[in-house]
């Protein structure tokens, strides 16, 4: 989590310019105390997405026009389905006595019951400290430097009253997350997650696997179907869920599951039951590689 006080932004810019002018002859990169001004802006492109079914933007401070609110809401909805990220944007002019971070965390709890991979953007006009709150795959896949860069340039846009681009830039951090292997439970290493993602994205079938801890009363099958409907609206794809709470793996598709997968599920579940989560995922990948 990184924030930049909007009221200090132009002071930082002025200092950066001064430092840059003073250091050009030495070839040194100027610094700003403990923070450095990012040299290049994070790439930004508005995607063309369908209208979102749900509400993902909560403009409590009244900062967005109807057009901008819809654009941000549609994009957050796209992340919700495509990346399976529980995304939200909250603008406020009052924190009710909470710190900005705690307010953002409470919003994630209130909107999503604290479940899944979260990306909450808090535009905070109460104390001018904007927050990017992230959990699960958003915490694992989005580096601190990427977040710092995004919030720096978003702050520049927000100060210029371009809230739409500022919010979109911060939401776009979600695109750094995986599409095929999603570690909501944060149980795998970064290297393993990237390896699993590449392996699943390379196979001909459209397969998505989620690692989670299901401590709720809802069955794994029902949770998996909800994820499936988000990810595969056309009903074409295969989704699996590894639940570390029960030590089991569940598979689902609106179409008939491949026989090779059905045959391997007993072995996959035996590995999961023993706590060999890496082995269980590797076995799934082997099935589709053949």
N, C-alpha and C positions, 0 to 999 in steps of 0.2 A: 504494500500500500504506500502510495506516494501522494502528497498533495502540494500545491503551490498556492500561497496566498495571492489572490487576484490583485489585492491592493498594493502588493510589493512587486508585481510583475514588471511594471515599467521602470522601477528602480533597478531591477536586475538587468533589464535590457540596457539601460544606460551604463551600468557598471561593466557589462560584457563588451560594449562598444569601446569603452575606455581601455579595458584590459587588452582587447584585440589590437587596438592601435599601438599600445605600448609594447606588445610582444611580437609584432610582425617581424621585426628585424632579427629576433633570436630564433624564430621558427617554433616557439613553444605554444602549446595549446592553452588558451586562457581558462582559468577556473573561476568559480563563483563560490568561494568558501568551500563548503562540503558538496556543492552541486555544480555541475557544468552545464552550460547551455548546449543542447544537442546541435550538432553541426548541420544536420539535414532533417527536413520535415518527414514525418511518417507518411508513406504513400496513402492517398485518400481518393477513393472512388465511390460514388453512390451507386449501389446495385439496384437493378430493376427487380423488385420483388412483388409477390402477390399481397393483397390486403390481408392483414392479420385478423384472425378470428377473436383473439383475446385482447386484454388490456395489459400493456407492458410499460407504458409511460404514465407517470402520475405527476402531473404538473401542478403541484400544490402552490407554487409561487407565482403561477400565471405568467410564465416567461415565453411560452411558445404560441405562435399563431396556430389555427386549426390545421392549416396545410403542413406546417413544420411538425406539429405533434403527430399527425398521421404518418408522415414520412419516417419519423423516428420509431413510432410504434410498429409500423410494418417491418422495418428492418430488424428490430428487436424480436419480433415474431418469427422472422426468417431464421435468426440464430437459434431461437427456441426449438424450432423443428429440425433444421439442417444439422446443427451442431449439438442438439440436445442440451443446450445451455439454458438454465433458468435465469433469464435476463430481465432486468428492469431498470428504468430510469426514474429517478425521483428528484424533483426540484423543490426546495424549501426556503422559506424566509424565517423559520423558527425551528429550533432543535429541541425544544421542550426540556432544556437543562442537560441534554446528553452531549457527549463529544461527537464530532462528525462521524468518526469510525463506528462508534456504538450505535448511532442512529442508522447508518447504512446496514450494519449487521442486523439490527432489529427489523428493518424493512424486509430483508431477505427472509427472516424468520416469519414475519407476518404474511408475506405474499406467497412464499413457497414452503412454509413450515421448516425452513432450514435444510431442505433436502436437495440432493443432486448437486450438479456443478453450477455454481452461481456466479453471475456477473452483474453487480449492482452499481450503477453510476449515480452518485449523489452530487447534484449541482446545488451548492450550499451558499445561499446569499445571506445567511444569518451571520456567519463568521468568515465568509469568503474562502473557505478551505474545501475544495472539491475533492471527492473521494472515489477511488475505484476499489470496490470490495469484490474479491474473487475467492472462490473455493473450488475443490474438486479438480476437474481437468483444467479449469481456467487458472488455478493456482500452479499446476504442474507445467502447463504448456506456454503460459505467458511469462516471459522473463521480466525481471524488475527493470532492466534497461528499456525494454519495449514499452512497458507501462509508463516509465518516467518520460520517455520521448513523446508518447501520445498525450499525456496530460499537460506537458509543457506547451505543445502546439495547440491543443484544445483550449488551454487557458488564454492564449493569444487571441483565438477566434471569439471566445466567450466575452472577453473584455471589449471586443469590437461589436458586441451584441449579435454575433452570428451564432446563436445557441444551437441551431440545427447542425451546422458543420462541426461545432465543438463536441456535441453529444455523439454524432455519428462517428467521429474520429475515435472517441473512447470506446464506443460499442464495437468498433471494427477490431479491437483487440481479440474479440471472440473468434475471429477468423483464423487466429493462430492455433486454435484448438483442433483436435483430430475429428475426423468424420466417420472412421470405421472402428477405432478402439478407444473407448472412453472410460477412464479410470476415475469414477466418482468417489471411490473409497480411498484413493491415494495410497494404494498398497504396492504399486510397482515402481521400479526405478525409471527415471527419465529415459534412459537408454533402451530399456525393455519396451516401454510404451511406444517409442518411435519405431522400434523393430516390429512390434505387433501391427502398428498402423500401416507400415509399408507392406508387410506380408499380406494383410487383409485387403489393402487397396489394389494389390497386384493380381489377385485372383479374378476369374471371369464372373463369378457370382457376386451379387451386391450383398455383402455381409457386414453387419455391424455388431460389435460385442461391447457390453457394458459390465464393468466391475463395480459392485456396490455392497453395502451392508444393509440388509433389509431388517430393520428392527420394528417395523410396523405390523399391524394386524392384516394388512393386505397381502394376498398370496403373491409369490414370485410370478406366477402365470399372468395374473391380472396386471401387475406392474409392467411386465414385459409387453403386454398387448397395448398398453397406453403409450409406451415408448415407440412401439412399432407403428402405431397410427400417426404419431408425430413425424417419424422419419420416413416411412414408406406410405405416403398417401395413396399411391397408385396400387398398393397391395402387392408389389413386386420386390421382394427382398427377403433376407433371412436375418433374424436378430437372435442374439444369445445373451443371457445374463448370468454372470458369475456372482453368486451371493456368498460372501465370506461368513455371514452369520450362520447360515445353515450348512455351509460346505457343499454347495450343489451348483449345477449349471443347468439352466433351462433354455430350450430352443423353441422358436416360434416362427411361423410364416403363414401368410394368408393362403399361400399355395402349398402343395405337398412338399414336405421336407425331403431333401435328397436322401436316398436309402443309405448312402455311405456315411452320412452324418448320423442317422438314426442308429446305425450299427455301432458307431464309435461312442455314443453318449454314455453307455455303461462304464467304459474305461475312463472317459472324461470325468464322470461323477465320482469314480473311485479316487482319482487323483485329487479332486477338489475336496473330498471328504477327509483326505489325509493332510490337507493344508498345502498341497503342492499346486498352488495357483498358477505358477509359471508353466509347470508341466501340463496342466489342464488346457491352458491357452495354446501352448505349442501343439498339443494333440489335435485341437480344433483346426489349426492352421495346416497341419499335415494332411488332414482329411481333404481339404479343398485344394491342396497342392497336387494331389494325385490325379 
